[in-house]
Amino acid sequence: QVQLVESGGGLVQAGGSLRLSCAASGRTFSRDDMGWYRQVPGKEREFVAAVSWRGGTTHYADSVKGRFTISRDNAKNAVYLQMNSLKAEDTAIYFCNAKVYGKFDVWGQGTQVTVSS
């Protein structure tokens, strides 16, 4: 069974840091672009960051540029999101995403991040 499992979420004060992890199983995602999205209840899921399958190219939403860093370890079939200088508006459920063959989306179940102001 193909699965993405996120971890590392939690409660943190504004200005603090968290590191999210996404562990993949069931198949290797080493040839797939991967990313992170987030969603607040009542709003659409929004893009946060993405990394190419080789790890050489990254993209970020303007709202997180300079604060968040996405990385991956293909040997561990994992992707990470280092989040620094967290703000209250970063509070959301964070989802890991794999773009299989460049077109099929695989999602994790999400991990809650809450930033207190």
N, C-alpha and C positions, 0 to 999 in steps of 0.2 A: 504494500500500500504506500503510495506516494504521500509524504507528509512534510510539512514545514511546522516547526514548533518554536515559538518565540519564548524568550525568558529575559529577565533582567529589569522588568518594569517595577514600579513602586512609587512611593511618596517621597518627594524631595522638596527642599525649600528653593525658592527662587534664587538663581545664581549658582545652584549646585549642578552636579553632573550625574549622569546615568549611562550605563553601557548596555545596550540591548544586543541579544544574541539570537540567531535563527539557525536551528539545526535542521538539516534536511535528511530525509531517509526515504528508502524505497527506490530511488534512482539517483544517479549522480547529476548534479546541476552545474557541473564545472564548465559546460559549454553553453549555459544559459545566462542571459543578463538577469540580475536580481535587484530588488529594491525594497524600500520601506515606504509605506503609506500610513496615514493616520485618519481617524474619524472621531468626530464629536457627535454625541447623540443628537439626532435631528438635522444633521448636516451631511453632505456628501463626503465620501472618502476622498482625501486629497493626497497628491504626490508629495513625498518628502525628499527622497534621495534614491539614486540608482547607480549601479556599478556594472560595467561591462564584464563579459564572462572571463576575460583575461585579467580584469582588475585595473587595467590601465586608464580607463575613462570613467569619470564620475560626473553626475549631474545632481544639482540640489535645487530645491525650491528657494526662491528669494528670501523667504521668511527664516530660513535656517542656515543660509550661507555664512560661513565664518564661525559658526557655532557647532554644527554637526559634521561628523566625518563618517562616511560609509567605507567599509573595507570587507574583504572576503578572504577565506582560506579554502581553496579548492581541495586541498589534501584532507581537510576536515569536513568538507561539504557544508560549509557554514558561512554566514554573512553577519556582519556586525554593524551597529550604529552607535558611535560615541557621541553623546549629547552633552555639551558644555554650556555654561551660562544660560541655564534653563529659565524660561519665563512662564508665567501663569498661562499664557495663551498656547503653550506647548502641551497643555493637558489634553489627553486624548487616548484612545485605544490605538496602539501601533501594530500594524500588520506587515508581515514579511511577504514578499511576492517574488515568484520566479516566472520569467517569461519563457516558457518552453518552446523551443524551435522558433522563437521570436514572435509567437502569436497566441499561445495558449497560456492563460493565467492560472497559476497555482497559488493558493493563499494559505497562510497560517490562521490560527484561531484568534490571534491577537493577544497583546499584553497591555495592561493599563499603566499609563504614566500620569501621575498627578503631581502638579507643581503648585505648592502653596506660596502665596504672596505675603 
